[in-house]
Structure formats: structure tokens, C-alpha cells
Amino acid sequence: MFRKAVQSHPVCRPSSVIVRPRRAFTVVEVLIVVFALVILAAVVIPQLSRASQQSRQNSLKDVLQYFKTHIAVFKAQHQDLPPGYPGANPTSGPTNQAMASQLTEYSDVFCDLSPRPGTAFQFGPYVKEIPANPVNGMNTVKMIGNNQSLPAPDGTTGWIYKPQTQELIPNLTGNDASGTPYSNY
């Protein structure tokens, strides 16, 4: 009796269904998929590149505004003297070292500097270091002397700065994605 029940159970019957082996992809199908991925990459990668460039340009605007603000604050706290003049003497030629020291150290109203804060040295530091230009990665500054005009950007430094007029521009040749010259930022 037990045997009959087993034989009549549908699971135990021999299968009349033929199991076919799985069909693999053909070379043509693989090539079509690869071709579709190449086309998709050709469309997407330039978009990502433009987004990255746009991001650097937006960062440039932000860093430039940040840098200009700290220069203006320094000037306001130091008897209308912008950073860059050694010994707080506006008749001397401005230097990178003077600007860097004045913006990164503590100072008093007369622009005397100290690496540590104190009751006499109540101002600063304004920046930890001269900010890098986000587009070219340079944090160097081309200083422009009194009564000299700003040169055309040549890309050799991160910034061009004229203390006499507090003009600060990125030292970048060319235009941004919207066609605006970097020197007009």
C-alpha cells in the first residue's frame, strides 16, 4: 500500500520534462551591450567634467570673496593700511612675505606682528595661510607696486594683488564656462 501511494505521487514520477541547458550570450549580444555602455559613457563623462569645472569656478568666486574680505578687515583694523607693506610703510614696495605675515600672525593697530596673541596683539590672524586658487591650485601672490597697473594674468601665481588699491584678481588666463574673463571676478 505504501508503494502505491509513492508511485502515484506526482513528485516521485519520472519527469517527462526535458531540461535544456542554459543558453549563453553570443558575441554579438555582448558587443551590443558594450557598445551601448560606450555611448552612455560618451554622453555622461563630459557632463561630469563640466560640473567639476563649474564647481572649481564657484569655489574660486567664494575663495576670492573670502580673501578680499580678510584684506578689507585687516585694512579697517590697521589705520586704513592694507596688508603687504613691510613695516607698515605704504611708501615701501609691497612684498609677499609682508602680506603673508600680516595676514597669518597676530598684530596690533600699528601692524607690529607677533606669532602669539596678547593684550597688545589683539588682531588676527586673518587666515591660516594664503588661500590657494581653486582652479590652478597655487597659493602664491604676484604683488604689484604702488602706481603700477595690474598686469594681464599669466597663470604663474594663484593671485595678483595691488595693496595700494586693494585690487585682487585670480591669476588665470582665459574665461570661465559662461565666457567671463577670470580677471573680471
MODELLER restraints for C-alpha pairs under 7 A, 6 or more apart:
rsr = mdl.restraints
at = mdl.atoms
rsr.add(forms.Gaussian(group=physical.xy_distance, feature=features.Distance(at['CA:6:A'], at['CA:12:A']), mean=6.78, stdev=0.5))
rsr.add(forms.Gaussian(group=physical.xy_distance, feature=features.Distance(at['CA:7:A'], at['CA:13:A']), mean=6.60, stdev=0.5))
rsr.add(forms.Gaussian(group=physical.xy_distance, feature=features.Distance(at['CA:56:A'], at['CA:134:A']), mean=5.76, stdev=0.5))
rsr.add(forms.Gaussian(group=physical.xy_distance, feature=features.Distance(at['CA:56:A'], at['CA:135:A']), mean=5.67, stdev=0.5))
rsr.add(forms.Gaussian(group=physical.xy_distance, feature=features.Distance(at['CA:57:A'], at['CA:135:A']), mean=6.74, stdev=0.5))
rsr.add(forms.Gaussian(group=physical.xy_distance, feature=features.Distance(at['CA:59:A'], at['CA:134:A']), mean=6.28, stdev=0.5))
rsr.add(forms.Gaussian(group=physical.xy_distance, feature=features.Distance(at['CA:60:A'], at['CA:133:A']), mean=6.35, stdev=0.5))
rsr.add(forms.Gaussian(group=physical.xy_distance, feature=features.Distance(at['CA:60:A'], at['CA:134:A']), mean=5.42, stdev=0.5))
rsr.add(forms.Gaussian(group=physical.xy_distance, feature=features.Distance(at['CA:60:A'], at['CA:135:A']), mean=6.69, stdev=0.5))
rsr.add(forms.Gaussian(group=physical.xy_distance, feature=features.Distance(at['CA:61:A'], at['CA:185:A']), mean=6.93, stdev=0.5))
rsr.add(forms.Gaussian(group=physical.xy_distance, feature=features.Distance(at['CA:68:A'], at['CA:168:A']), mean=6.99, stdev=0.5))
rsr.add(forms.Gaussian(group=physical.xy_distance, feature=features.Distance(at['CA:70:A'], at['CA:126:A']), mean=5.94, stdev=0.5))
rsr.add(forms.Gaussian(group=physical.xy_distance, feature=features.Distance(at['CA:71:A'], at['CA:82:A']), mean=6.55, stdev=0.5))
rsr.add(forms.Gaussian(group=physical.xy_distance, feature=features.Distance(at['CA:71:A'], at['CA:83:A']), mean=6.63, stdev=0.5))
rsr.add(forms.Gaussian(group=physical.xy_distance, feature=features.Distance(at['CA:74:A'], at['CA:82:A']), mean=6.44, stdev=0.5))
rsr.add(forms.Gaussian(group=physical.xy_distance, feature=features.Distance(at['CA:74:A'], at['CA:83:A']), mean=6.76, stdev=0.5))
rsr.add(forms.Gaussian(group=physical.xy_distance, feature=features.Distance(at['CA:75:A'], at['CA:81:A']), mean=4.88, stdev=0.5))
rsr.add(forms.Gaussian(group=physical.xy_distance, feature=features.Distance(at['CA:75:A'], at['CA:82:A']), mean=4.43, stdev=0.5))
rsr.add(forms.Gaussian(group=physical.xy_distance, feature=features.Distance(at['CA:75:A'], at['CA:83:A']), mean=6.86, stdev=0.5))
rsr.add(forms.Gaussian(group=physical.xy_distance, feature=features.Distance(at['CA:77:A'], at['CA:109:A']), mean=6.35, stdev=0.5))
rsr.add(forms.Gaussian(group=physical.xy_distance, feature=features.Distance(at['CA:78:A'], at['CA:109:A']), mean=4.84, stdev=0.5))
rsr.add(forms.Gaussian(group=physical.xy_distance, feature=features.Distance(at['CA:78:A'], at['CA:110:A']), mean=6.18, stdev=0.5))
rsr.add(forms.Gaussian(group=physical.xy_distance, feature=features.Distance(at['CA:78:A'], at['CA:111:A']), mean=6.40, stdev=0.5))
rsr.add(forms.Gaussian(group=physical.xy_distance, feature=features.Distance(at['CA:79:A'], at['CA:109:A']), mean=6.88, stdev=0.5))
rsr.add(forms.Gaussian(group=physical.xy_distance, feature=features.Distance(at['CA:82:A'], at['CA:163:A']), mean=5.84, stdev=0.5))
rsr.add(forms.Gaussian(group=physical.xy_distance, feature=features.Distance(at['CA:83:A'], at['CA:99:A']), mean=5.09, stdev=0.5))
rsr.add(forms.Gaussian(group=physical.xy_distance, feature=features.Distance(at['CA:83:A'], at['CA:102:A']), mean=6.09, stdev=0.5))
rsr.add(forms.Gaussian(group=physical.xy_distance, feature=features.Distance(at['CA:83:A'], at['CA:163:A']), mean=6.64, stdev=0.5))
rsr.add(forms.Gaussian(group=physical.xy_distance, feature=features.Distance(at['CA:84:A'], at['CA:94:A']), mean=4.90, stdev=0.5))
rsr.add(forms.Gaussian(group=physical.xy_distance, feature=features.Distance(at['CA:84:A'], at['CA:95:A']), mean=5.61, stdev=0.5))
rsr.add(forms.Gaussian(group=physical.xy_distance, feature=features.Distance(at['CA:84:A'], at['CA:96:A']), mean=6.60, stdev=0.5))
rsr.add(forms.Gaussian(group=physical.xy_distance, feature=features.Distance(at['CA:84:A'], at['CA:98:A']), mean=4.95, stdev=0.5))
rsr.add(forms.Gaussian(group=physical.xy_distance, feature=features.Distance(at['CA:84:A'], at['CA:99:A']), mean=3.82, stdev=0.5))
rsr.add(forms.Gaussian(group=physical.xy_distance, feature=features.Distance(at['CA:84:A'], at['CA:163:A']), mean=6.24, stdev=0.5))
rsr.add(forms.Gaussian(group=physical.xy_distance, feature=features.Distance(at['CA:85:A'], at['CA:92:A']), mean=6.47, stdev=0.5))
rsr.add(forms.Gaussian(group=physical.xy_distance, feature=features.Distance(at['CA:85:A'], at['CA:93:A']), mean=6.54, stdev=0.5))
rsr.add(forms.Gaussian(group=physical.xy_distance, feature=features.Distance(at['CA:85:A'], at['CA:94:A']), mean=4.51, stdev=0.5))
rsr.add(forms.Gaussian(group=physical.xy_distance, feature=features.Distance(at['CA:85:A'], at['CA:95:A']), mean=6.49, stdev=0.5))
rsr.add(forms.Gaussian(group=physical.xy_distance, feature=features.Distance(at['CA:85:A'], at['CA:98:A']), mean=5.98, stdev=0.5))
rsr.add(forms.Gaussian(group=physical.xy_distance, feature=features.Distance(at['CA:85:A'], at['CA:99:A']), mean=6.97, stdev=0.5))
rsr.add(forms.Gaussian(group=physical.xy_distance, feature=features.Distance(at['CA:86:A'], at['CA:94:A']), mean=6.56, stdev=0.5))
rsr.add(forms.Gaussian(group=physical.xy_distance, feature=features.Distance(at['CA:86:A'], at['CA:95:A']), mean=6.94, stdev=0.5))
rsr.add(forms.Gaussian(group=physical.xy_distance, feature=features.Distance(at['CA:86:A'], at['CA:98:A']), mean=5.16, stdev=0.5))
rsr.add(forms.Gaussian(group=physical.xy_distance, feature=features.Distance(at['CA:88:A'], at['CA:111:A']), mean=5.92, stdev=0.5))
rsr.add(forms.Gaussian(group=physical.xy_distance, feature=features.Distance(at['CA:93:A'], at['CA:145:A']), mean=5.63, stdev=0.5))
rsr.add(forms.Gaussian(group=physical.xy_distance, feature=features.Distance(at['CA:93:A'], at['CA:146:A']), mean=6.98, stdev=0.5))
rsr.add(forms.Gaussian(group=physical.xy_distance, feature=features.Distance(at['CA:94:A'], at['CA:143:A']), mean=6.49, stdev=0.5))
rsr.add(forms.Gaussian(group=physical.xy_distance, feature=features.Distance(at['CA:94:A'], at['CA:145:A']), mean=6.04, stdev=0.5))
rsr.add(forms.Gaussian(group=physical.xy_distance, feature=features.Distance(at['CA:95:A'], at['CA:143:A']), mean=6.27, stdev=0.5))
rsr.add(forms.Gaussian(group=physical.xy_distance, feature=features.Distance(at['CA:96:A'], at['CA:141:A']), mean=6.51, stdev=0.5))
rsr.add(forms.Gaussian(group=physical.xy_distance, feature=features.Distance(at['CA:96:A'], at['CA:143:A']), mean=6.50, stdev=0.5))
rsr.add(forms.Gaussian(group=physical.xy_distance, feature=features.Distance(at['CA:100:A'], at['CA:130:A']), mean=6.58, stdev=0.5))
rsr.add(forms.Gaussian(group=physical.xy_distance, feature=features.Distance(at['CA:102:A'], at['CA:113:A']), mean=6.94, stdev=0.5))
rsr.add(forms.Gaussian(group=physical.xy_distance, feature=features.Distance(at['CA:103:A'], at['CA:124:A']), mean=6.84, stdev=0.5))
rsr.add(forms.Gaussian(group=physical.xy_distance, feature=features.Distance(at['CA:103:A'], at['CA:125:A']), mean=5.73, stdev=0.5))
rsr.add(forms.Gaussian(group=physical.xy_distance, feature=features.Distance(at['CA:103:A'], at['CA:126:A']), mean=5.06, stdev=0.5))
rsr.add(forms.Gaussian(group=physical.xy_distance, feature=features.Distance(at['CA:103:A'], at['CA:127:A']), mean=5.85, stdev=0.5))
rsr.add(forms.Gaussian(group=physical.xy_distance, feature=features.Distance(at['CA:104:A'], at['CA:124:A']), mean=6.98, stdev=0.5))
rsr.add(forms.Gaussian(group=physical.xy_distance, feature=features.Distance(at['CA:104:A'], at['CA:125:A']), mean=4.69, stdev=0.5))
rsr.add(forms.Gaussian(group=physical.xy_distance, feature=features.Distance(at['CA:104:A'], at['CA:126:A']), mean=5.91, stdev=0.5))
rsr.add(forms.Gaussian(group=physical.xy_distance, feature=features.Distance(at['CA:104:A'], at['CA:127:A']), mean=5.35, stdev=0.5))
rsr.add(forms.Gaussian(group=physical.xy_distance, feature=features.Distance(at['CA:104:A'], at['CA:128:A']), mean=5.50, stdev=0.5))
rsr.add(forms.Gaussian(group=physical.xy_distance, feature=features.Distance(at['CA:104:A'], at['CA:129:A']), mean=6.09, stdev=0.5))
rsr.add(forms.Gaussian(group=physical.xy_distance, feature=features.Distance(at['CA:105:A'], at['CA:113:A']), mean=6.30, stdev=0.5))
rsr.add(forms.Gaussian(group=physical.xy_distance, feature=features.Distance(at['CA:105:A'], at['CA:114:A']), mean=6.00, stdev=0.5))
rsr.add(forms.Gaussian(group=physical.xy_distance, feature=features.Distance(at['CA:105:A'], at['CA:115:A']), mean=5.25, stdev=0.5))
rsr.add(forms.Gaussian(group=physical.xy_distance, feature=features.Distance(at['CA:105:A'], at['CA:124:A']), mean=6.11, stdev=0.5))
rsr.add(forms.Gaussian(group=physical.xy_distance, feature=features.Distance(at['CA:105:A'], at['CA:125:A']), mean=4.78, stdev=0.5))
rsr.add(forms.Gaussian(group=physical.xy_distance, feature=features.Distance(at['CA:106:A'], at['CA:113:A']), mean=5.67, stdev=0.5))
rsr.add(forms.Gaussian(group=physical.xy_distance, feature=features.Distance(at['CA:106:A'], at['CA:114:A']), mean=5.16, stdev=0.5))
rsr.add(forms.Gaussian(group=physical.xy_distance, feature=features.Distance(at['CA:106:A'], at['CA:115:A']), mean=5.92, stdev=0.5))
rsr.add(forms.Gaussian(group=physical.xy_distance, feature=features.Distance(at['CA:106:A'], at['CA:116:A']), mean=6.27, stdev=0.5))
rsr.add(forms.Gaussian(group=physical.xy_distance, feature=features.Distance(at['CA:106:A'], at['CA:117:A']), mean=5.83, stdev=0.5))
rsr.add(forms.Gaussian(group=physical.xy_distance, feature=features.Distance(at['CA:106:A'], at['CA:121:A']), mean=5.56, stdev=0.5))
rsr.add(forms.Gaussian(group=physical.xy_distance, feature=features.Distance(at['CA:106:A'], at['CA:122:A']), mean=6.67, stdev=0.5))
rsr.add(forms.Gaussian(group=physical.xy_distance, feature=features.Distance(at['CA:106:A'], at['CA:123:A']), mean=5.49, stdev=0.5))
rsr.add(forms.Gaussian(group=physical.xy_distance, feature=features.Distance(at['CA:106:A'], at['CA:124:A']), mean=4.63, stdev=0.5))
rsr.add(forms.Gaussian(group=physical.xy_distance, feature=features.Distance(at['CA:106:A'], at['CA:125:A']), mean=5.11, stdev=0.5))
rsr.add(forms.Gaussian(group=physical.xy_distance, feature=features.Distance(at['CA:107:A'], at['CA:113:A']), mean=4.47, stdev=0.5))
rsr.add(forms.Gaussian(group=physical.xy_distance, feature=features.Distance(at['CA:107:A'], at['CA:114:A']), mean=6.09, stdev=0.5))
rsr.add(forms.Gaussian(group=physical.xy_distance, feature=features.Distance(at['CA:107:A'], at['CA:121:A']), mean=4.60, stdev=0.5))
rsr.add(forms.Gaussian(group=physical.xy_distance, feature=features.Distance(at['CA:107:A'], at['CA:122:A']), mean=6.30, stdev=0.5))
rsr.add(forms.Gaussian(group=physical.xy_distance, feature=features.Distance(at['CA:107:A'], at['CA:123:A']), mean=5.12, stdev=0.5))
rsr.add(forms.Gaussian(group=physical.xy_distance, feature=features.Distance(at['CA:107:A'], at['CA:124:A']), mean=6.22, stdev=0.5))
rsr.add(forms.Gaussian(group=physical.xy_distance, feature=features.Distance(at['CA:108:A'], at['CA:120:A']), mean=5.83, stdev=0.5))
rsr.add(forms.Gaussian(group=physical.xy_distance, feature=features.Distance(at['CA:108:A'], at['CA:121:A']), mean=4.51, stdev=0.5))
rsr.add(forms.Gaussian(group=physical.xy_distance, feature=features.Distance(at['CA:108:A'], at['CA:122:A']), mean=5.99, stdev=0.5))
rsr.add(forms.Gaussian(group=physical.xy_distance, feature=features.Distance(at['CA:108:A'], at['CA:123:A']), mean=6.05, stdev=0.5))
rsr.add(forms.Gaussian(group=physical.xy_distance, feature=features.Distance(at['CA:114:A'], at['CA:121:A']), mean=6.82, stdev=0.5))
rsr.add(forms.Gaussian(group=physical.xy_distance, feature=features.Distance(at['CA:130:A'], at['CA:139:A']), mean=5.77, stdev=0.5))
rsr.add(forms.Gaussian(group=physical.xy_distance, feature=features.Distance(at['CA:131:A'], at['CA:139:A']), mean=5.48, stdev=0.5))
rsr.add(forms.Gaussian(group=physical.xy_distance, feature=features.Distance(at['CA:132:A'], at['CA:138:A']), mean=5.04, stdev=0.5))
rsr.add(forms.Gaussian(group=physical.xy_distance, feature=features.Distance(at['CA:132:A'], at['CA:139:A']), mean=3.87, stdev=0.5))
rsr.add(forms.Gaussian(group=physical.xy_distance, feature=features.Distance(at['CA:132:A'], at['CA:158:A']), mean=6.49, stdev=0.5))
rsr.add(forms.Gaussian(group=physical.xy_distance, feature=features.Distance(at['CA:133:A'], at['CA:139:A']), mean=6.01, stdev=0.5))
rsr.add(forms.Gaussian(group=physical.xy_distance, feature=features.Distance(at['CA:133:A'], at['CA:158:A']), mean=5.13, stdev=0.5))
rsr.add(forms.Gaussian(group=physical.xy_distance, feature=features.Distance(at['CA:136:A'], at['CA:158:A']), mean=6.72, stdev=0.5))
rsr.add(forms.Gaussian(group=physical.xy_distance, feature=features.Distance(at['CA:137:A'], at['CA:158:A']), mean=7.00, stdev=0.5))
rsr.add(forms.Gaussian(group=physical.xy_distance, feature=features.Distance(at['CA:138:A'], at['CA:157:A']), mean=5.98, stdev=0.5))
rsr.add(forms.Gaussian(group=physical.xy_distance, feature=features.Distance(at['CA:138:A'], at['CA:158:A']), mean=4.43, stdev=0.5))
rsr.add(forms.Gaussian(group=physical.xy_distance, feature=features.Distance(at['CA:139:A'], at['CA:158:A']), mean=5.08, stdev=0.5))
rsr.add(forms.Gaussian(group=physical.xy_distance, feature=features.Distance(at['CA:140:A'], at['CA:157:A']), mean=5.14, stdev=0.5))
rsr.add(forms.Gaussian(group=physical.xy_distance, feature=features.Distance(at['CA:140:A'], at['CA:158:A']), mean=5.13, stdev=0.5))
rsr.add(forms.Gaussian(group=physical.xy_distance, feature=features.Distance(at['CA:140:A'], at['CA:159:A']), mean=6.41, stdev=0.5))
rsr.add(forms.Gaussian(group=physical.xy_distance, feature=features.Distance(at['CA:141:A'], at['CA:157:A']), mean=5.80, stdev=0.5))
rsr.add(forms.Gaussian(group=physical.xy_distance, feature=features.Distance(at['CA:141:A'], at['CA:158:A']), mean=5.94, stdev=0.5))
rsr.add(forms.Gaussian(group=physical.xy_distance, feature=features.Distance(at['CA:141:A'], at['CA:159:A']), mean=4.73, stdev=0.5))
rsr.add(forms.Gaussian(group=physical.xy_distance, feature=features.Distance(at['CA:141:A'], at['CA:160:A']), mean=5.60, stdev=0.5))
rsr.add(forms.Gaussian(group=physical.xy_distance, feature=features.Distance(at['CA:141:A'], at['CA:161:A']), mean=6.65, stdev=0.5))
rsr.add(forms.Gaussian(group=physical.xy_distance, feature=features.Distance(at['CA:142:A'], at['CA:157:A']), mean=6.33, stdev=0.5))
rsr.add(forms.Gaussian(group=physical.xy_distance, feature=features.Distance(at['CA:142:A'], at['CA:159:A']), mean=6.16, stdev=0.5))
rsr.add(forms.Gaussian(group=physical.xy_distance, feature=features.Distance(at['CA:142:A'], at['CA:160:A']), mean=4.72, stdev=0.5))
rsr.add(forms.Gaussian(group=physical.xy_distance, feature=features.Distance(at['CA:142:A'], at['CA:161:A']), mean=6.19, stdev=0.5))
rsr.add(forms.Gaussian(group=physical.xy_distance, feature=features.Distance(at['CA:143:A'], at['CA:160:A']), mean=6.20, stdev=0.5))
rsr.add(forms.Gaussian(group=physical.xy_distance, feature=features.Distance(at['CA:143:A'], at['CA:161:A']), mean=5.20, stdev=0.5))
rsr.add(forms.Gaussian(group=physical.xy_distance, feature=features.Distance(at['CA:143:A'], at['CA:162:A']), mean=5.97, stdev=0.5))
rsr.add(forms.Gaussian(group=physical.xy_distance, feature=features.Distance(at['CA:144:A'], at['CA:150:A']), mean=6.75, stdev=0.5))
rsr.add(forms.Gaussian(group=physical.xy_distance, feature=features.Distance(at['CA:144:A'], at['CA:161:A']), mean=6.05, stdev=0.5))
rsr.add(forms.Gaussian(group=physical.xy_distance, feature=features.Distance(at['CA:144:A'], at['CA:162:A']), mean=4.72, stdev=0.5))
rsr.add(forms.Gaussian(group=physical.xy_distance, feature=features.Distance(at['CA:145:A'], at['CA:162:A']), mean=6.57, stdev=0.5))
rsr.add(forms.Gaussian(group=physical.xy_distance, feature=features.Distance(at['CA:146:A'], at['CA:164:A']), mean=5.81, stdev=0.5))
rsr.add(forms.Gaussian(group=physical.xy_distance, feature=features.Distance(at['CA:153:A'], at['CA:171:A']), mean=4.78, stdev=0.5))
rsr.add(forms.Gaussian(group=physical.xy_distance, feature=features.Distance(at['CA:153:A'], at['CA:172:A']), mean=5.52, stdev=0.5))
rsr.add(forms.Gaussian(group=physical.xy_distance, feature=features.Distance(at['CA:153:A'], at['CA:173:A']), mean=5.53, stdev=0.5))
rsr.add(forms.Gaussian(group=physical.xy_distance, feature=features.Distance(at['CA:154:A'], at['CA:171:A']), mean=6.25, stdev=0.5))
rsr.add(forms.Gaussian(group=physical.xy_distance, feature=features.Distance(at['CA:154:A'], at['CA:172:A']), mean=6.33, stdev=0.5))
rsr.add(forms.Gaussian(group=physical.xy_distance, feature=features.Distance(at['CA:154:A'], at['CA:173:A']), mean=5.86, stdev=0.5))
rsr.add(forms.Gaussian(group=physical.xy_distance, feature=features.Distance(at['CA:155:A'], at['CA:171:A']), mean=5.05, stdev=0.5))
rsr.add(forms.Gaussian(group=physical.xy_distance, feature=features.Distance(at['CA:155:A'], at['CA:172:A']), mean=4.79, stdev=0.5))
rsr.add(forms.Gaussian(group=physical.xy_distance, feature=features.Distance(at['CA:155:A'], at['CA:173:A']), mean=6.04, stdev=0.5))
rsr.add(forms.Gaussian(group=physical.xy_distance, feature=features.Distance(at['CA:157:A'], at['CA:171:A']), mean=5.94, stdev=0.5))
rsr.add(forms.Gaussian(group=physical.xy_distance, feature=features.Distance(at['CA:158:A'], at['CA:170:A']), mean=6.11, stdev=0.5))
rsr.add(forms.Gaussian(group=physical.xy_distance, feature=features.Distance(at['CA:158:A'], at['CA:171:A']), mean=5.34, stdev=0.5))
rsr.add(forms.Gaussian(group=physical.xy_distance, feature=features.Distance(at['CA:159:A'], at['CA:168:A']), mean=6.86, stdev=0.5))
rsr.add(forms.Gaussian(group=physical.xy_distance, feature=features.Distance(at['CA:159:A'], at['CA:169:A']), mean=5.80, stdev=0.5))
rsr.add(forms.Gaussian(group=physical.xy_distance, feature=features.Distance(at['CA:159:A'], at['CA:170:A']), mean=4.53, stdev=0.5))
rsr.add(forms.Gaussian(group=physical.xy_distance, feature=features.Distance(at['CA:159:A'], at['CA:171:A']), mean=4.72, stdev=0.5))
rsr.add(forms.Gaussian(group=physical.xy_distance, feature=features.Distance(at['CA:160:A'], at['CA:168:A']), mean=5.67, stdev=0.5))
rsr.add(forms.Gaussian(group=physical.xy_distance, feature=features.Distance(at['CA:160:A'], at['CA:169:A']), mean=5.35, stdev=0.5))
rsr.add(forms.Gaussian(group=physical.xy_distance, feature=features.Distance(at['CA:160:A'], at['CA:170:A']), mean=6.19, stdev=0.5))
rsr.add(forms.Gaussian(group=physical.xy_distance, feature=features.Distance(at['CA:160:A'], at['CA:171:A']), mean=5.73, stdev=0.5))
rsr.add(forms.Gaussian(group=physical.xy_distance, feature=features.Distance(at['CA:161:A'], at['CA:167:A']), mean=5.64, stdev=0.5))
rsr.add(forms.Gaussian(group=physical.xy_distance, feature=features.Distance(at['CA:161:A'], at['CA:168:A']), mean=4.48, stdev=0.5))
rsr.add(forms.Gaussian(group=physical.xy_distance, feature=features.Distance(at['CA:161:A'], at['CA:169:A']), mean=6.68, stdev=0.5))
rsr.add(forms.Gaussian(group=physical.xy_distance, feature=features.Distance(at['CA:162:A'], at['CA:168:A']), mean=6.61, stdev=0.5))
rsr.add(forms.Gaussian(group=physical.xy_distance, feature=features.Distance(at['CA:169:A'], at['CA:183:A']), mean=5.63, stdev=0.5))
rsr.add(forms.Gaussian(group=physical.xy_distance, feature=features.Distance(at['CA:169:A'], at['CA:185:A']), mean=6.76, stdev=0.5))
rsr.add(forms.Gaussian(group=physical.xy_distance, feature=features.Distance(at['CA:170:A'], at['CA:182:A']), mean=6.48, stdev=0.5))
rsr.add(forms.Gaussian(group=physical.xy_distance, feature=features.Distance(at['CA:170:A'], at['CA:183:A']), mean=6.11, stdev=0.5))
rsr.add(forms.Gaussian(group=physical.xy_distance, feature=features.Distance(at['CA:172:A'], at['CA:182:A']), mean=6.04, stdev=0.5))
rsr.add(forms.Gaussian(group=physical.xy_distance, feature=features.Distance(at['CA:173:A'], at['CA:182:A']), mean=6.88, stdev=0.5))
rsr.add(forms.Gaussian(group=physical.xy_distance, feature=features.Distance(at['CA:174:A'], at['CA:181:A']), mean=5.80, stdev=0.5))
rsr.add(forms.Gaussian(group=physical.xy_distance, feature=features.Distance(at['CA:174:A'], at['CA:182:A']), mean=6.57, stdev=0.5))
rsr.add(forms.Gaussian(group=physical.xy_distance, feature=features.Distance(at['CA:175:A'], at['CA:181:A']), mean=4.05, stdev=0.5))
rsr.add(forms.Gaussian(group=physical.xy_distance, feature=features.Distance(at['CA:175:A'], at['CA:182:A']), mean=5.51, stdev=0.5))
rsr.add(forms.Gaussian(group=physical.xy_distance, feature=features.Distance(at['CA:176:A'], at['CA:182:A']), mean=6.33, stdev=0.5))
